[in-house]
């Protein structure tokens, strides 16, 4: 009897014929269909959100090849386990190794795979929910084909449910019909595993005389659904990106919405606060120096208080930053300055602004001719501070906002036309 096995596992496809979704990879003539037909697999990394078929496709590929097949999970496997598989593969001549959540392997663990993959001792199939360009070392990534798996669409999800109702022994006995789809589809979040397990939960909750599933029944069974937010996956980066761009775009309504998505998903409040400190300088800067002060205070307060009360402090800071004047002038200035340093190298410091702590340095004219600004009217003296080769180079261009226009006017008074202010 297999009734104790979750429905999602009972319904796991054993061939492409019963696989639903990812048509861009598995349809006739597409890359994975051809790979299975030809029974020759290359090393692959499947990248996609949870529950879209990464593990299932690895199993289908493995079953199509007449070679030993090993599975490791990066959660509970390390270099020792990888080396043991490589030795068995070397003894057998070749093997297929599937590593689930490969992004959890550190550099040393990933390095241990390189030689065996390069020499063809193992064919590697890795699965990850995170962007492999961030989480997989370049040397290993260059030896693998990366295939992106997409979230399942509404048609895919409905087909999965209908397939389960028709083919699973337990569900078929219940003679269930789905009257309304909205709640099932919404609560699944595009995750096939979550959808099928939810279907099983709802089906088991139906009275013996009931044969229909509607939105009310689903909602009653699932009282509290966390907002879809994978702190460890790609959506983490998508939502923080939407959050930052909403603040940069001066939309406090969108910004506080994305803040709520992160809070409901259990995001670390210190992570959010750190991003706000960065944004206060990168996107607001001298257009409103108070932004950095508030963001820094927000980080300190969040660290002290934590959830749930710190959500109020985050909301105050987010709405203030989103409603503030914007300038990326300081951010652009340091970018331009670093580019210039890379282009020009280690240019010598002008003698008059060098430090002269010893007699020998003074005898070499270190510090000679330096004008102490505060000894002059307005605490300003016209002198050169840049290396001779880049004299007159403007790196900071104040933004077009009230605060920085005042800075621009001051700099113009100081330097006349030297820097083009």
MARTOR-830881 format. One record per residue: x, y, z of N, C-alpha, C in turn; residue in one letter; residue number from 1. Coordinates in steps of 0.05 Angstrom, whole numbers, m for minus. Atoms other than C-alpha are relative to their C-alpha. Layout:
N
NODE   neast  nnorth     nup  caeast  canorth    caup   ceast  cnorth     cup  aa    i
NODE       X       Y       Z       X        Y       Z       X       Y       Z   A  NUM
...
This chain:
421
NODE   neast  nnorth     nup  caeast  canorth    caup   ceast  cnorth     cup  aa    i
NODE      17     m24       0       0        0       0      18      25       0   X    1
NODE     m15     m25       2      25       69     m18     m15      24       9   X    2
NODE      17     m22      m6     m30      111      11      12      20      21   X    3
NODE     m13     m18     m19      16      139      65      19      19     m14   X    4
NODE     m18     m17      15      59      169      10     m16      25     m10   X    5
NODE      15     m24       8      39      242      m5      m8      m2     m30   X    6
NODE      11       1      27      m2      252     m68      21      10     m20   X    7
NODE     m19     m12      19      52      295    m100      21     m21      m8   X    8
NODE     m20      21       6     101      236     m95     m13     m23     m15   X    9
NODE      14      21      14      49      185    m117      m3       7     m30   X   10
NODE       6      m9      27      36      227    m179      25       8     m16   X   11
NODE     m24      m8      13     109      240    m196       3     m15     m27   X   12
NODE      m2      13      27     116      226    m272      25     m18      m2   X   13
NODE     m23      18       5     161      169    m293      10       3     m29   X   14
NODE      m9      m4      28     166      191    m366     m10      28      m9   X   15
NODE       8     m26      11     159      254    m408     m29       0      m9   X   16
NODE      27       2       9      92      228    m433     m20      10      20   X   17
NODE      18      m9     m21      60      243    m366       9      25      14   X   18
NODE     m10     m24     m13     101      304    m349     m15      24     m11   X   19
NODE      16     m24       8      62      370    m349      16      25       6   X   20
NODE     m15     m25      m2      94      438    m361      27      m1     m13   X   21
NODE     m27      m2      11     162      462    m385       1      m9     m30   X   22
NODE       1       9      28     142      452    m458      24      10     m16   X   23
NODE     m23     m11      14     201      495    m480      24     m19       2   X   24
NODE     m22      19      m4     246      438    m456      m7     m29      m7   X   25
NODE       7      29       2     206      373    m461     m18      m6     m24   X   26
NODE      17       6      23     161      381    m522      16     m15     m21   X   27
NODE     m14      14      21     178      337    m582      19      18     m15   X   28
NODE     m20     m15      14     242      361    m614      16      19      17   X   29
NODE     m14     m18     m18     262      403    m554      24     m14      14   X   30
NODE     m26      10      m9     329      394    m518      m2     m24      18   X   31
NODE       1      22     m19     309      348    m461     m13     m25     m13   X   32
NODE      12      23      13     264      305    m504      20     m14     m18   X   33
NODE     m20      11      17     321      296    m553      22     m15      16   X   34
NODE     m20      12     m17     370      281    m497      m9     m27      10   X   35
NODE      10      26      m9     325      226    m470      m3     m20     m22   X   36
NODE       3      17      24     310      199    m539      27     m12      m8   X   37
NODE     m27       9       8     384      195    m555      15     m14      23   X   38
NODE     m11      13     m23     399      168    m485      29      10       5   X   39
NODE     m27     m11      m5     459      215    m478      m4      27      14   X   40
NODE       4     m24     m16     458      267    m422      25      16       3   X   41
NODE     m21     m18      m7     502      327    m412      m3      10      29   X   42
NODE       2     m11     m27     517      359    m345     m19      24      m1   X   43
NODE      22     m19       1     458      404    m329      m4      12      28   X   44
NODE      11     m12     m24     435      454    m277     m28      10      m6   X   45
NODE      28     m10       2     359      463    m271      m4      22      20   X   46
NODE       5     m24     m17     342      532    m245     m29       8      m2   X   47
NODE      28      m8       1     271      548    m226     m12       0      28   X   48
NODE      13      m1     m26     222      560    m169      m7     m28      10   X   49
NODE       7      26     m11     199      504    m123     m24     m12     m14   X   50
NODE      23      15      10     152      450    m149      m6       3     m29   X   51
NODE       5      m3      29     161      460    m224      12     m23     m16   X   52
NODE      m8      24      14     193      393    m241      30      m5      m2   X   53
NODE     m30       3       2     269      398    m229       8     m29       7   X   54
NODE      m7      27      m9     275      333    m189     m12     m21     m18   X   55
NODE      14      20      18     224      297    m233      15      m3     m26   X   56
NODE     m15       1      26     262      314    m297      26     m15       4   X   57
NODE     m25      14      m6     327      290    m265      m5     m31       1   X   58
NODE       6      29      m2     294      223    m248      m7     m12     m27   X   59
NODE       7      10      26     265      216    m318      25      m4     m18   X   60
NODE     m25       2      15     333      229    m349      16     m24       9   X   61
NODE     m15      22     m11     365      179    m302     m11     m27      m9   X   62
NODE      13      25       9     315      125    m321       4      m6     m29   X   63
NODE      m4       4      28     330      135    m394      29      m9      m6   X   64
NODE     m28       7       4     405      121    m385       6     m26      14   X   65
NODE      m7      26     m11     434       52    m372      27       3      15   X   66
NODE     m24      m4     m16     485       77    m321      m8       2      29   X   67
NODE       7      m4     m29     489       79    m244     m10      29       5   X   68
NODE      12     m26      m6     449      136    m214       1       4      30   X   69
NODE      m3      m7     m28     464      171    m148     m14      26       5   X   70
NODE      14     m25      m8     425      225    m111      12       9      26   X   71
NODE      m9     m13     m24     452      273     m60     m16      25       5   X   72
NODE      12     m26      m7     419      330     m23      21      17      13   X   73
NODE     m20     m18     m11     463      390      m9      m5       7      29   X   74
NODE       6      m6     m27     428      398      57      15     m18      19   X   75
NODE     m12      19     m19     457      335      88      24     m15     m12   X   76
NODE     m23      12      12     516      318      42      23      20      m2   X   77
NODE     m23     m17       2     586      345      39      21     m12     m19   X   78
NODE     m22       9      17     654      333       6       4     m30       2   X   79
NODE      m4      28      m4     660      264      37     m20     m17     m17   X   80
NODE      21      15      15     594      240       6       5       3     m31   X   81
NODE      m5      m4      29     612      271     m62      23     m17      m9   X   82
NODE     m23      17       8     680      236     m63      m7     m29       0   X   83
NODE       8      28       0     648      170     m45     m15      m7     m26   X   84
NODE      14       5      25     601      176    m105      19       0     m23   X   85
NODE     m20      m2      22     659      196    m150      16     m26      m2   X   86
NODE     m15      25       0     698      134    m129     m17     m23     m11   X   87
NODE      17      21      11     638       89    m144      m4       4     m30   X   88
NODE       3      m6      29     629      124    m211      25      m8     m15   X   89
NODE     m25       8      13     702      114    m227       2     m30      m3   X   90
NODE       0      30       1     696       40    m211     m19     m10     m21   X   91
NODE      20       9      19     634       34    m254       6      10     m29   X   92
NODE      m6     m11      26     664       75    m311     m14      26      m5   X   93
NODE      15     m25       5     611      129    m310     m25      m2      18   X   94
NODE      25       0     m16     551      150    m267     m13      28      m3   X   95
NODE      15     m25       0     497      203    m264      m5       7      29   X   96
NODE       4     m10     m27     495      245    m201     m19      24       0   X   97
NODE      19     m22      m3     435      288    m182       5      12      28   X   98
NODE      m4     m14     m26     447      341    m128     m23      20       2   X   99
NODE      22     m19      m6     385      375    m101      10      23      17   X  100
NODE      m7     m25     m14     392      447     m76      30       4      m1   X  101
NODE     m29      m2       3     463      451    m104      10      27       8   X  102
NODE      m9     m27      m9     465      525     m86       9       0      29   X  103
NODE      m8       1     m29     474      503     m13      28     m11       3   X  104
NODE     m28       9      m1     542      472     m30      18      24       2   X  105
NODE     m19     m21      m1     599      517     m10      21      m4     m22   X  106
NODE     m20       2      21     659      530     m55      16     m25       0   X  107
NODE     m16      25      m2     700      472     m29     m16     m24      m9   X  108
NODE      17      23       8     642      424     m39      m4       0     m30   X  109
NODE       3      m2      29     631      449    m109      26      m6     m15   X  110
NODE     m26       6      12     705      446    m124       5     m30      m2   X  111
NODE      m4      29      m1     704      372    m106     m13     m14     m24   X  112
NODE      14      12      23     659      359    m166      15       5     m26   X  113
NODE     m10     m10      26     701      394    m219      14     m21     m16   X  114
NODE     m16      19      15     751      341    m238     m16     m23     m12   X  115
NODE      16      22       9     700      285    m243     m19       8     m23   X  116
NODE      17     m10      21     653      327    m285      16       5     m26   X  117
NODE     m17      m7      23     709      351    m331      10     m25     m14   X  118
NODE     m11      24      12     736      281    m342     m22     m19     m10   X  119
NODE      22      17       8     666      252    m354      m4     m24      18   X  120
NODE       5      22     m18     669      206    m294     m29       1      10   X  121
NODE      29      m3      m7     602      234    m272     m13      21     m19   X  122
NODE      17     m20      12     547      270    m309     m16      12      22   X  123
NODE      13     m14     m23     520      322    m261     m26      12      m8   X  124
NODE      25     m15       2     448      345    m255      m4      14      27   X  125
NODE       5     m15     m24     439      400    m204     m27      14      m2   X  126
NODE      25     m14      m1     375      432    m182       3      24      20   X  127
NODE      m3     m23     m17     371      502    m153     m24      19      m4   X  128
NODE      21     m20       1     318      554    m136      13      28      m3   X  129
NODE     m13     m26       1     371      609    m137      16       3     m26   X  130
NODE     m14      m6      25     406      643    m195      28     m13       1   X  131
NODE     m25      14      m2     465      596    m209      24      18      m5   X  132
NODE     m22     m18       4     508      655    m232       9      13      26   X  133
NODE      m8     m10     m26     507      678    m160      10     m22      19   X  134
NODE      m4      21     m20     510      611    m124      17     m24      m9   X  135
NODE     m17      22       9     550      563    m168      26      12     m11   X  136
NODE     m26     m11       8     624      574    m178       3      m1     m31   X  137
NODE      m2      m3      29     644      595    m248      12     m24     m14   X  138
NODE     m12      23      12     688      535    m262     m20     m23      m4   X  139
NODE      20      21       3     631      487    m249     m23       8     m19   X  140
NODE      21     m11      17     580      531    m283       7      m3     m30   X  141
NODE      m9       2      28     622      531    m347      m1     m28     m11   X  142
NODE       0      28       8     619      455    m349     m29     m11      m2   X  143
NODE      28       9       0     543      452    m345     m17      18     m18   X  144
NODE      21     m15      14     484      473    m388     m21       8      21   X  145
NODE      20      m9     m18     436      516    m349     m27       2     m14   X  146
NODE      27      m2      12     362      506    m364     m19      12      20   X  147
NODE      19     m15     m17     310      553    m335     m27     m13      m1   X  148
NODE      27      11      m2     245      521    m311     m18      22       9   X  149
NODE      19     m22      m5     185      567    m311     m21      m8      20   X  150
NODE      23       5     m17     129      574    m261     m22     m12     m16   X  151
NODE      22      14      15      70      530    m280     m23      20      m3   X  152
NODE      22     m18       5      14      568    m312     m27     m13       8   X  153
NODE      26      10      m9     m60      560    m298      m9     m26     m14   X  154
NODE       7      24      15     m71      508    m353      16     m24      11   X  155
NODE     m17      21     m11     m12      467    m326     m11     m10      27   X  156
NODE       9       7     m27     m39      469    m255     m27     m15      m1   X  157
NODE      26      14       3    m110      449    m276       4     m28     m11   X  158
NODE      m5      26      12     m82      392    m318      12     m19      22   X  159
NODE     m11      16     m21     m43      367    m257     m22     m11      18   X  160
NODE      22       8     m18    m106      366    m214     m17     m21     m14   X  161
NODE      17      19      14    m147      331    m267      14     m27      m4   X  162
NODE     m15      25       3     m92      280    m279      m1     m16      26   X  163
NODE       0      13     m26     m90      265    m204     m27     m12       6   X  164
NODE      27      10      m5    m166      258    m199      m6     m24     m17   X  165
NODE       5      22      18    m166      210    m257      17     m25       5   X  166
NODE     m19      22      m1    m105      168    m242       6     m10      28   X  167
NODE      m6       9     m27     m95      166    m166     m23     m18      11   X  168
NODE      20      19      m9    m131      106    m135     m18      12      21   X  169
NODE      17     m11     m22    m155      142     m72     m19      21     m10   X  170
NODE      16     m22      10    m180      204    m108     m22     m10     m20   X  171
NODE      19      11      20    m213      163    m163     m24     m12      15   X  172
NODE      22      12     m15    m254      126    m110     m19      21      11   X  173
NODE      17     m21     m11    m280      192     m83     m17      14     m21   X  174
NODE      15     m12      22    m306      214    m151      m4      30       3   X  175
NODE       1     m29      m6    m288      287    m139       0      16     m25   X  176
NODE       1     m19      22    m303      345    m184       8      27      11   X  177
NODE      m8     m27      m8    m271      414    m180     m20      20     m12   X  178
NODE      20     m19      10    m327      465    m184      12      28      m3   X  179
NODE     m13     m26       1    m285      527    m170      30      m3       4   X  180
NODE     m29       5       1    m211      533    m183      16      22      15   X  181
NODE     m16     m23      m8    m190      602    m156      17      m5      25   X  182
NODE     m15       4     m25    m171      582     m85      22     m20      m3   X  183
NODE     m20      21       4    m134      519    m105      25      12     m14   X  184
NODE     m21     m11      16     m93      556    m157      16      22      15   X  185
NODE     m13     m22     m14     m79      617    m115      17     m10      23   X  186
NODE     m14      10     m24     m58      579     m53      24     m17      m8   X  187
NODE     m23      17       8     m11      534     m93      24      17      m8   X  188
NODE     m22     m17       8      30      593    m117      16     m10     m24   X  189
NODE     m15      10      24      49      557    m182      17     m24       7   X  190
NODE     m17      22      m9      81      500    m142     m16     m26      m3   X  191
NODE      15      25       5      58      431    m167      m1     m17      25   X  192
NODE       0      16     m24      78      396    m103     m20      11      21   X  193
NODE      19     m13     m19      40      446     m60     m28      m4      m9   X  194
NODE      27       3      11     m20      442    m106     m11     m28       5   X  195
NODE      10      27      m3     m25      366    m104      m4      m7      30   X  196
NODE       3       6     m29     m14      362     m29     m24      15      11   X  197
NODE      24     m14      m8     m68      415     m20     m25     m14      m9   X  198
NODE      23      15      11    m115      376     m65      m5     m25      17   X  199
NODE       4      24     m16    m103      314     m23     m12       8      27   X  200
NODE      10      m9     m26    m114      353      42     m30       6      m1   X  201
NODE      28      m8       3    m180      382      17     m17     m25      m5   X  202
NODE      16      24       6    m203      315     m11      m5     m17      24   X  203
NODE       3      16     m24    m191      279      54     m18      13      21   X  204
NODE      17     m14     m18    m230      333      90     m29       0      m8   X  205
NODE      27       1      10    m292      324      48     m17     m21      14   X  206
NODE      18      21     m10    m351      288      80      m5     m22     m21   X  207
NODE       3      23      18    m366      220      50     m20       6     m22   X  208
NODE      21      m6      19    m427      248      15       6      23     m19   X  209
NODE      m7     m24      16    m391      309     m15      20      m8     m22   X  210
NODE     m16       7      23    m359      304     m84      10      25     m16   X  211
NODE      m8     m24      14    m346      377    m103      19      16      17   X  212
NODE     m18     m19     m13    m289      424     m86      m6      28     m10   X  213
NODE       4     m28       8    m303      498     m86      18      18      17   X  214
NODE     m18     m18     m13    m267      560     m61      m4       1      31   X  215
NODE       6      m1     m29    m302      561       7      11     m24      14   X  216
NODE     m10      25     m13    m283      489      23      31       2       2   X  217
NODE     m29      m3       0    m210      503       4       9      19      22   X  218
NODE      m7     m20     m19    m208      566      46      m4      m9      29   X  219
NODE       6      10     m27    m239      531     106      22     m20       9   X  220
NODE     m21      19      m7    m187      476     103      27      13       6   X  221
NODE     m26     m15      m3    m129      524      95      m6      27      12   X  222
NODE       8     m24     m13    m142      578     146      20      22      m3   X  223
NODE     m21     m21       0     m76      615     147      21      m8     m20   X  224
NODE     m20       4      22     m35      617      83      20      22       1   X  225
NODE     m20     m21       1      31      653      87       3      11     m28   X  226
NODE      m5     m13      26      44      702      31      23     m15     m14   X  227
NODE     m21      14      15      86      669     m24      25      17       1   X  228
NODE     m25     m15      m2     157      691      m8      21     m19       8   X  229
NODE     m21      19      m5     217      646     m14      26      15       8   X  230
NODE     m23     m16      m9     272      678      28      26     m10     m12   X  231
NODE     m25      11      11     324      632      m2       1      m2     m30   X  232
NODE       1       5      29     302      632     m74       0      26     m16   X  233
NODE      m1     m22      19     298      676    m135     m20      22       8   X  234
NODE      21     m20      m6     234      711    m111      10      19      21   X  235
NODE     m13     m18     m19     274      739     m53      12      24     m14   X  236
NODE     m14     m21      14     315      779    m102     m20      17     m17   X  237
NODE      20     m15      16     255      798    m145     m16      19      17   X  238
NODE      16     m17     m17     216      826     m87      17      23      12   X  239
NODE     m17     m22     m11     274      865     m56       6      20     m23   X  240
NODE      m4     m18      23     286      893    m126     m24      18      m5   X  241
NODE      24     m16       3     214      915    m132      m3      20      22   X  242
NODE       1     m18     m23     218      945     m63      18      24      m3   X  243
NODE     m20     m22       4     281      986     m77      m8      18     m23   X  244
NODE       7     m16      23     256     1009    m145     m25      17       5   X  245
NODE      23     m15      m8     190     1031    m115       7      25      16   X  246
NODE     m10     m23     m15     226     1075     m65      15      20     m18   X  247
NODE     m15     m17      18     273     1102    m118     m19      15     m18   X  248
NODE      19     m12      17     213     1116    m161     m21      18      14   X  249
NODE      17     m18     m16     180     1157    m105     m29      m9       1   X  250
NODE      27      10      m4     120     1112     m97      m3     m14      27   X  251
NODE       2      11     m27     108     1102     m22     m21     m22       2   X  252
NODE      21      20       0      45     1061     m37      11     m28      m8   X  253
NODE     m12      25       9      82     1008     m77      22      m9      19   X  254
NODE     m23       8     m18     142     1010     m30     m10     m13      25   X  255
NODE      10      12     m25     100      995      32     m14     m26      m6   X  256
NODE      11      26       7      64      939      m5      22     m21      m1   X  257
NODE     m22      20       2     130      904     m22      12      m4      28   X  258
NODE      m9       4     m27     152      917      50     m18     m20      14   X  259
NODE      19      18     m12      89      881      73       4     m29     m10   X  260
NODE      m5      27      10     104      822      27      24     m13      14   X  261
NODE     m23      10     m14     172      815      59      m6      m7      29   X  262
NODE       7       4     m28     145      822     129     m17     m26       4   X  263
NODE      18      24      m1      90      770     117      15     m26      m6   X  264
NODE     m16      24       7     142      723      87      21      m6      21   X  265
NODE     m19       6     m21     185      727     150      28       9      m6   X  266
NODE     m27     m10       7     243      766     119      13      12      25   X  267
NODE     m15     m11     m22     298      786     168      m3      31      m1   X  268
NODE       4     m29       1     281      859     187      26      15      m2   X  269
NODE     m26     m14       2     355      876     193       9       0     m29   X  270
NODE      m6       0      28     364      856     120     m14      23     m14   X  271
NODE      15     m22      12     309      905     100      12      26       8   X  272
NODE     m11     m26     m10     338      960     144      27       6     m12   X  273
NODE     m26      m5      13     408      950     115      m3      11     m28   X  274
NODE       5      m9      28     381      959      45     m10      29       0   X  275
NODE       9     m28      m2     347     1024      67      23      19       5   X  276
NODE     m24     m17      m5     413     1052      94      15       4     m26   X  277
NODE     m14      m2      26     446     1037      27     m15      19     m19   X  278
NODE      17     m16      18     388     1067     m12       1      30       7   X  279
NODE       0     m28      m8     389     1131      30      23      16     m11   X  280
NODE     m23     m13      12     458     1147       3       0      m3     m30   X  281
NODE      m2       5      29     453     1115     m66     m21      16     m16   X  282
NODE      22     m11      15     386     1144     m87     m11      27      10   X  283
NODE      10     m26     m11     374     1205     m42      24      18       6   X  284
NODE     m25     m14      m4     443     1227     m19      m4      29      11   X  285
NODE       0     m27      m9     453     1302     m12     m25      16      m7   X  286
NODE      26     m13       4     383     1318     m38     m15       2      26   X  287
NODE      12      m1     m26     362     1303      33      17     m16      19   X  288
NODE     m18      15     m18     418     1285      82     m14     m13      24   X  289
NODE      14      12     m22     366     1270     135      m8     m29      m6   X  290
NODE       8      27       8     348     1207      96      19     m20      12   X  291
NODE     m20      19     m11     413     1173     117      m2      m1      30   X  292
NODE       2       0     m29     404     1195     189     m24     m17       9   X  293
NODE      24      16      m7     333     1165     191       5     m29      m5   X  294
NODE      m4      28       7     354     1101     156      19     m13      19   X  295
NODE     m18      11     m20     412     1091     204     m14      m4      26   X  296
NODE      15       2     m25     367     1104     263     m20     m24      m2   X  297
NODE      19      22       4     317     1055     233      14     m27       4   X  298
NODE     m14      24      m3     370     1001     229       6      m6      30   X  299
NODE      m6       4     m29     390     1012     302     m26      m8      15   X  300
NODE      25       6     m14     317     1011     325     m10     m28      m7   X  301
NODE       9      26       8     300      949     285      17     m22      14   X  302
NODE     m18      19     m13     361      913     314      m8      m3      30   X  303
NODE       7       1     m29     338      930     385     m27     m12       4   X  304
NODE      29       6      m6     263      917     377      m8     m27     m13   X  305
NODE       8      24      14     252      863     324     m30       0      m5   X  306
NODE      29       3       6     184      838     300     m16      m5      26   X  307
NODE      15     m12      22     127      853     305       1      31       0   X  308
NODE       2     m29      m2     135      925     329      18      15     m21   X  309
NODE     m18     m14      18     194      942     283     m12       4     m28   X  310
NODE      13      m5      26     147      938     223      m9      29      m2   X  311
NODE      10     m28       0     121     1007     244      24      18      m7   X  312
NODE     m24     m16       5     192     1036     244       8      m3     m30   X  313
NODE      m7       4      28     206     1004     176     m20      15     m18   X  314
NODE      20     m14      16     141     1032     148       5      30       0   X  315
NODE      m6     m29      m1     158     1102     173      23       7     m18   X  316
NODE     m24      m6      15     227     1100     142      m5      m4     m30   X  317
NODE       5       6      29     203     1069      76     m17      22     m12   X  318
NODE      17     m20      11     148     1120      66      14      27      m2   X  319
NODE     m15     m25       0     195     1178      84      20      m1     m24   X  320
NODE     m20       2      21     250     1154      36     m14       1     m28   X  321
NODE      14       0      26     200     1142     m20     m11      28      m7   X  322
NODE      11     m27       4     171     1212     m10      21      22      m1   X  323
NODE     m22     m20      m1     239     1247      m8      10       6     m28   X  324
NODE     m13      m8      25     274     1285     m64      23     m21      m5   X  325
NODE     m20      20       7     322     1239    m101      24      11     m14   X  326
NODE     m25      m7      14     394     1245    m124      19     m24       2   X  327
NODE     m21      21       0     445     1193    m144      27      12      m6   X  328
NODE     m25     m14       7     500     1245    m152      24     m11      16   X  329
NODE     m22      11     m15     543     1218     m95       7     m28      m9   X  330
NODE      m5      27      11     535     1147    m121      14       1     m26   X  331
NODE     m13      m3      26     554     1168    m191      29      11       3   X  332
NODE     m26     m11      m4     613     1208    m164      20     m21       8   X  333
NODE     m20      21      m8     646     1148    m130       4     m20     m23   X  334
NODE      m3      18      23     632     1105    m192      20      13     m20   X  335
NODE     m18     m14      19     666     1157    m237      29       1      11   X  336
NODE     m26      m2     m12     723     1165    m188      15     m27      m1   X  337
NODE     m13      26       2     736     1090    m185       8      m7     m28   X  338
NODE      m7       5      28     734     1085    m261      26      15      m7   X  339
NODE     m24     m17       6     785     1142    m264      25     m12      12   X  340
NODE     m23      13     m13     831     1107    m214       9     m24     m15   X  341
NODE      m8      24      15     829     1043    m254      14       7     m26   X  342
NODE     m12      m8      26     846     1081    m318      27      13       4   X  343
NODE     m24     m16      m3     901     1125    m290      20     m12      19   X  344
NODE     m19      13     m18     932     1080    m237       6      17      25   X  345
NODE      m8     m13     m25     970     1105    m176      14      27      m6   X  346
NODE     m12     m26       5     981     1178    m193      11      12      25   X  347
NODE     m13     m11     m24    1028     1215    m146     m16      22      14   X  348
NODE      13     m21     m15     999     1258     m91      16      26      m2   X  349
NODE     m15     m26       2    1016     1332    m102      16       5      26   X  350
NODE     m18      m3     m22    1074     1350     m57     m12      17      23   X  351
NODE       9     m18     m21    1039     1407     m21     m22     m11      18   X  352
NODE      20      12     m18     984     1362       7       9     m27      10   X  353
NODE     m10      24     m12    1029     1304      27       5       4      29   X  354
NODE      m6      m1     m29    1040     1287     100      30       1       3   X  355
NODE     m29      m3      m4    1109     1307     126       7      m4      30   X  356
NODE      m5       5     m28    1120     1273     194      30       0       7   X  357
NODE     m29       1      m6    1197     1270     187      14      23     m13   X  358
NODE     m16     m22      11    1252     1320     173       8      m6     m29   X  359
NODE      m8       7      27    1273     1282     111     m23       7     m19   X  360
NODE      23      m6      18    1203     1289      82      m3      30      m3   X  361
NODE       2     m30       2    1202     1363      98      21      10     m19   X  362
NODE     m21      m9      18    1269     1370      63      m5      m6     m29   X  363
NODE       8       7      27    1238     1338       2     m25      16      m9   X  364
NODE      22     m18       6    1183     1392       3     m27     m12       4   X  365
NODE      27      11      m7    1128     1347      29     m14      21      16   X  366
NODE      17     m19     m15    1073     1394      52       7      29      m5   X  367
NODE      m9     m27       4    1109     1456      27     m21      15     m18   X  368
NODE      19     m16      15    1060     1510       4     m29      m7       6   X  369
NODE      28       6      m6     998     1478      34     m13      24      14   X  370
NODE      15     m22     m11     945     1530      51     m22     m11      17   X  371
NODE      20       9     m20     905     1515     114     m26      15      m4   X  372
NODE      24     m13       9     834     1530      92     m12      19      21   X  373
NODE      13     m16     m21     810     1557     159      15      26       6   X  374
NODE     m15     m25      m4     864     1610     158      m8      22     m20   X  375
NODE       8     m18      21     830     1643      99     m30       7       3   X  376
NODE      27     m10      m1     766     1683      91     m19     m21     m11   X  377
NODE      19      19       9     706     1638      85       9     m29       2   X  378
NODE     m12      27      m3     750     1578     104       5     m13     m27   X  379
NODE      m5      10      27     770     1571      31      25      13     m11   X  380
NODE     m24     m10      14     837     1578      m5       2     m15     m26   X  381
NODE      m3      13      26     846     1564     m79      26     m14      m2   X  382
NODE     m24      16       4     895     1508     m86      m8     m26     m14   X  383
NODE       5      25      15     902     1442    m124       1     m24      19   X  384
NODE       1      24     m17     882     1376     m91       2     m25     m17   X  385
NODE      m1      23      17     881     1329    m151      29      m4     m12   X  386
NODE     m26       4      13     943     1296    m183       1      17     m26   X  387
NODE      m4     m18      23     972     1338    m239     m13     m10     m26   X  388
NODE      10      12      25     950     1290    m294     m30       3      m3   X  389
NODE      29      m2       2     876     1298    m277     m11      26      11   X  390
NODE       8     m26     m11     873     1370    m255     m26      10     m15   X  391
NODE      25     m10      12     803     1400    m266     m21     m20      m7   X  392
NODE      19      21       6     767     1333    m271     m24       2      20   X  393
NODE      24      m1     m17     695     1339    m245     m11     m28       3   X  394
NODE      12      26      m6     670     1276    m211     m27       2      14   X  395
NODE      26      m4     m14     614     1303    m167     m16      21     m15   X  396
NODE      18     m18      13     557     1336    m205     m26       2      15   X  397
NODE      24      m1     m17     503     1359    m156     m25      m3     m16   X  398
NODE      25       5      14     433     1338    m173     m17      25      m2   X  399
NODE      19     m23       4     376     1384    m195     m22      m1      20   X  400
NODE      19      m1     m22     342     1391    m128       8      23      18   X  401
NODE      m5     m24     m15     337     1447     m78      25      m1      17   X  402
NODE     m23       2     m17     389     1422     m30      26       0     m15   X  403
NODE     m25       2      15     441     1404     m82       4      25     m18   X  404
NODE      m4     m25      15     429     1468    m122      14      20      18   X  405
NODE     m15     m18     m19     452     1505     m59      29      m9       1   X  406
NODE     m27      10       1     514     1460     m59      14       9     m26   X  407
NODE     m12      m7      25     526     1474    m132       8      30       0   X  408
NODE      m6     m28      m1     522     1549    m120      25       6      17   X  409
NODE     m24      m3     m17     573     1545     m64      25      m8     m15   X  410
NODE     m24       9      14     621     1504    m106       7      18     m23   X  411
NODE      m5     m19      22     613     1553    m164      14      24      11   X  412
NODE     m13     m23     m12     632     1610    m118      29      m6       7   X  413
NODE     m27       7      m7     693     1573     m94      18      m4     m24   X  414
NODE     m18       9      22     720     1546    m160      m4      15     m26   X  415
NODE       7     m15      25     691     1595    m211      m7     m20     m22   X  416
NODE       7      18      23     692     1556    m277      18     m25      m1   X  417
NODE     m20      22       2     746     1505    m259     m13     m27      m4   X  418
NODE      13      27       2     699     1446    m251     m26       1     m16   X  419
NODE      24      m2      16     642     1473    m293     m26       0      15   X  420
NODE      24      m1     m16     593     1484    m236     m17      24      m8   X  421
